Amino acid sequence: MQINEAQQQRIANMSFASVYPHYIAKVEKKGRSKAELDEVILWLTGYTADELQAHINSKTNFENFFGQARLHPNAHLITGVICGYRVEDIEHPLTQQVRYLDKLVDELAKGKKMEKILRQ
């Protein structure tokens, strides 16, 4: 997937903290919990709960959020379509990582078992 520089910059500059409440609302609306959402985020990023909270408090943008993350070795197993694009075909690394997170949040909201979401 090719996206233009303006789209990449918009994603990079977006605050993780501004999107996080939308993730919470999405999963809670479908009967899942904030704790489950955090588990998914921690799995993908390698952050501790305290590190995640620090990023939320400091309103870290996605570029720094994923730039400081220790992406899970099985993240490449996240496949499928999100926002009309196959996540495995996204060429820009940051955009792909953000879409990995979007895909995991979707899977959580759709009621998938945690073992499948966490690619175990």
C-alpha positions as CSV (number, residue, x, y, z in Angstrom):
1,M,0.0,0.0,0.0
2,Q,1.3,3.4,-0.9
3,I,0.3,6.4,1.0
4,N,1.4,9.9,0.4
5,E,3.8,11.9,2.6
6,A,1.0,14.2,4.0
7,Q,-0.9,11.1,5.2
8,Q,2.2,9.6,6.8
9,Q,2.9,12.9,8.6
10,R,-0.7,13.2,9.8
11,I,-0.4,9.7,11.3
12,A,3.0,10.4,12.8
13,N,1.9,13.6,14.5
14,M,-1.3,12.2,15.9
15,S,-1.3,11.8,19.6
16,F,-1.8,8.3,20.9
17,A,-3.6,9.8,23.9
18,S,-6.2,11.3,21.6
19,V,-7.0,7.9,20.0
20,Y,-6.8,5.8,23.1
21,P,-10.3,6.9,24.5
22,H,-11.8,5.8,21.1
23,Y,-10.2,2.4,21.4
24,I,-11.6,2.1,25.0
25,A,-15.1,3.1,23.8
26,K,-15.0,0.7,20.9
27,V,-14.1,-2.4,23.0
28,E,-16.3,-1.5,25.9
29,K,-19.3,-1.0,23.6
30,K,-18.7,-4.7,22.5
31,G,-18.4,-6.0,26.0
32,R,-14.7,-6.1,26.4
33,S,-12.7,-4.3,29.0
34,K,-10.0,-1.5,29.2
35,A,-7.8,-4.1,30.9
36,E,-8.0,-6.4,27.9
37,L,-7.3,-3.4,25.6
38,D,-4.2,-2.5,27.6
39,E,-3.1,-6.2,27.5
40,V,-3.3,-6.1,23.7
41,I,-1.4,-2.7,23.5
42,L,1.3,-4.0,26.0
43,W,1.7,-7.2,24.0
44,L,2.2,-5.3,20.7
45,T,4.5,-2.5,22.0
46,G,6.5,-4.3,24.8
47,Y,5.6,-1.4,27.2
48,T,4.9,-1.9,30.8
49,A,1.6,-0.6,32.2
50,D,3.5,2.4,33.7
51,E,5.2,3.2,30.4
52,L,1.9,3.1,28.6
53,Q,0.4,5.4,31.1
54,A,3.4,7.8,30.8
55,H,2.8,7.9,27.0
56,I,-0.9,8.7,27.6
57,N,-0.1,11.4,30.1
58,S,2.6,13.1,28.0
59,K,0.4,12.9,24.8
60,T,3.1,11.1,22.9
61,N,2.6,11.2,19.1
62,F,2.4,7.9,17.2
63,E,5.9,8.4,15.7
64,N,7.5,8.5,19.2
65,F,5.0,6.0,20.7
66,F,6.1,3.3,18.2
67,G,9.6,4.6,17.9
68,Q,10.2,3.8,21.5
69,A,8.3,0.5,21.5
70,R,9.8,-2.9,21.4
71,L,7.4,-4.4,18.9
72,H,6.5,-8.0,19.6
73,P,8.4,-10.6,17.5
74,N,5.0,-12.1,16.4
75,A,3.6,-8.7,15.2
76,H,4.3,-9.8,11.6
77,L,1.6,-12.4,12.1
78,I,-1.0,-9.7,12.2
79,T,-2.8,-9.9,8.9
80,G,-6.0,-8.9,7.4
81,V,-7.8,-5.8,6.2
82,I,-8.1,-2.6,8.1
83,C,-9.5,0.7,6.7
84,G,-9.6,-1.1,3.3
85,Y,-5.9,-2.1,3.2
86,R,-4.2,-5.3,4.0
87,V,-1.9,-4.6,6.9
88,E,0.8,-7.0,5.7
89,D,1.0,-5.0,2.4
90,I,1.5,-1.6,4.0
91,E,5.0,-0.4,3.1
92,H,5.5,2.5,5.5
93,P,6.7,1.0,8.9
94,L,4.9,3.5,11.2
95,T,1.7,3.3,9.3
96,Q,1.8,-0.5,9.4
97,Q,2.4,-0.4,13.1
98,V,-0.5,1.9,13.7
99,R,-2.7,-0.4,11.6
100,Y,-1.4,-3.4,13.5
101,L,-2.8,-1.8,16.6
102,D,-6.1,-0.9,14.8
103,K,-6.4,-4.5,13.7
104,L,-5.9,-5.9,17.2
105,V,-8.4,-3.5,18.6
106,D,-10.9,-4.6,16.0
107,E,-10.3,-8.3,16.8
108,L,-10.8,-7.6,20.5
109,A,-14.0,-5.7,19.8
110,K,-15.2,-8.6,17.6
111,G,-14.9,-11.0,20.5
112,K,-11.9,-13.0,19.4
113,K,-10.1,-15.0,22.1
114,M,-7.1,-13.3,23.6
115,E,-4.8,-16.3,22.6
116,K,-5.7,-15.6,18.9
117,I,-5.4,-11.9,19.2
118,L,-2.0,-12.2,20.9
119,R,-0.8,-14.7,18.2
120,Q,0.0,-17.5,20.7
